[in-house]
Amino acid sequence: MTYVLALTGGIATGKSTADDFFKKNNIPVIDDDQIAHELMQPGQASWLAIKNHFGSEYLNADQTINRKKLGQLVFNDPQALAQLNELTHPLIFAQTKELLKKYHDQAIVVLDAPVYFESGLAQKHVADGVLVITLPKKMQLKRLKERNNLTDAEAESRIKSQMSLTKKAQMADFVIDNTGTIKELENKLAQLLVKIREEG
């Protein structure tokens, strides 16, 4: 049986670093953000849904989605964010299920799902275990501002649009605190893999 480990957390908490670690250890990673991005390409399912619902004013001249404009709308309007999620989450979930089938012969598969709890994936029991990577809010804000070149207000609204890390940690099977170096994070992830393999 394949053990599916859902990896989640908040924006800028270190999920990409964790993904890199798993890939280096030959563990397949299904990245829901990447799936979401692909589905938003012109002509794809999410692109059509967004264009039909929000209108052509959210498209660039080359017909790609104006992610900045759409982001400004949904990160400041909870109703618009809920509508966007209702349109896109089922499409992402369908694609995720297809990819999970592809890796049925693997011992462990990581599903990187930033909105694992918010999107209803938890209720669908897609994963055997959930890992949440956490950070103190202050540190998360600092990393997000530096990474995405955002103002305080922009970074704050993005963090606010997600479920709080405290709440996610309470619902998780495993919690890793990422306040240290990349090496320290990798050591914690390596210990977690040992634990999953022993228990599996």
N, C-alpha and C positions, 0 to 999 in steps of 0.2 A: 504493500500500500504506500502511496505517495503521501508524505506529510506536507501539507500546505501551510506555510507560515505567512500570515498577513503582517506586513510591515506598515505601520502608520505613525503618526505624530503630528506635529504642526509644521507650518511653513518655516523653512530655514533651521530645522532642528538637527539635520544631519542624515536624512534618509538616503540621499544620493551617495554619501560616503559609505553608508552601510551596503547599498546596492553594489558598489564597486568591490567591497570586501567579499560579498557572496559570490560575485562573478569570478573573482580571483580564485575562489575555492571551488570552482566548477559547479556552482549551484545556479540553476536557471532563475532569472528574475523576470517576472511579468510586470511591466511598468504601466499602471493605469493612466498616468499622466501622458505617457507616450501614445497610448491607445486613444486617449481623448484628443490629443493633438492631431493624430492621423485622421480621426473621424471629422475633424473640423476643416480638413482640406477642401477646396472647392469641389462641389459635386458629391461629396461624401455625406453620410446620413446626418451627422450632427450639424454640418454646414447648412444642409437643406432645412432642418428643423429650426435653426437659429434665424436663418434668412426669412423663413415664412412667419415666424413668431415676432421677432424684433424688428424686421424690416431691412431693406437694402441700405439704409443709412449707416448700418453697422458693418458694411463691407468697404474694403479699400478699392482703389481704382483697378487693381489687378484681380478683383473678386475674392481675395482672401479676407478672412474676418479681421476686422480692426479690433484686435484683442485689447488694446489700450482703452479704446472707447467703451467696449463692452465691459471691461474690468471696472472702469469708473462708474458705470451704471450699477452693476451687480454688487460691488463691494460697498455701495452706499445705499442700496435699496434691498432690504431683506426679501421683499415680495418678488422682485426681478430675479434675485439669486435663486429663490425657490423654484421659479418658473424655468430658469435655465437648467437647474438640476433635474427637474421632472422630465425635461426634453432629452437631456444627454445621458443621465445615469443608466437608464435601461439599455441604451445602445452600447455603452461601455461594458456593462455587465455581460451582455450577450457575447461580445468579443472576448472578454476575459474567460468565460466558460469554454469557448472554443480553444483558446490557447492552453488552458489547464489540461484539456483532453490530450493535447499534443505531448505533454510531459508526463503522461501517466506511468511511464517506466522509470521515472527518477525517484530517488529516495526522499529528497526534500526539494520543494519548489517555493520560492519567495514571491509573494504577491505584494508589490509596492502599491498600496492604495491609500493616498493621503486622506481621502474622506471615507474610509472604511465604515465608520460608525454612522456618519451623516447620510451616506448614500443608501443605507439599508442592507448593505452586503452582510453585515453581522447577523441580521435576522435570517439571511438566506443560508447561513452556516457554510460559507464557501471555504473557510479556513479551519484547520485543526487547532491552531493556536494563533494568538495575536500578540505581536511585539510593538510596544509604543516607545519611541525615543523622545525623551523629554529634555527640556531646558528651562531655567528660570526665565520668566517673561522679559526681564530687562535684557538678558543676553540674547534672547530670541529677536527682540526688536533691533538690537545693535547689528546682529548678523544679517537680518533681512534688509535693513537700510543700506548696509555696505554692499551686499550681494546684488540687490536690485536697483540701487541708486534712488531710494525713495525718501520722501520727507517723513517726519514723525507721524503726521496725520495719515498719510497713505499706508505706511507700515502698520499702524494701529488698526486701521479699518480692515486690512487683509487678515490680520490675526483674529480680529473680532468676528470675521465672517465664518471662522471655523469653530468647532466645538473646543472648549478649553482643554488644555493638556492635562489638567488635574482630573477632569471627568474621564478623559480617554484612559488615563493611567489606572483609574479605578475599575474600568471595564476590561483591561488587558490581562493576558496570561503572564506576560513578561514585560518588565519595564527596565529600560536602560537609560541612565542619566548621561547626557553628552556634554558635560561641562569641561571635560579635559581635552587632551590632544587626540589627534586621529588615531595614534597608536593605542591609546587607552581605550578608545571606542572599539577598535579592532580586537583587542584582547577580550573585552566584554562579550563581543559577538562570537568569538571563538569558543568561549566558555559556554555560551548559550547553545551553540551547535553540538558540543559534547553532550550537554544535558538532553537535548532533543533526541540525539542518536541513542543514548543510553536508555531513555524511557521508551523510545519507539521500538 
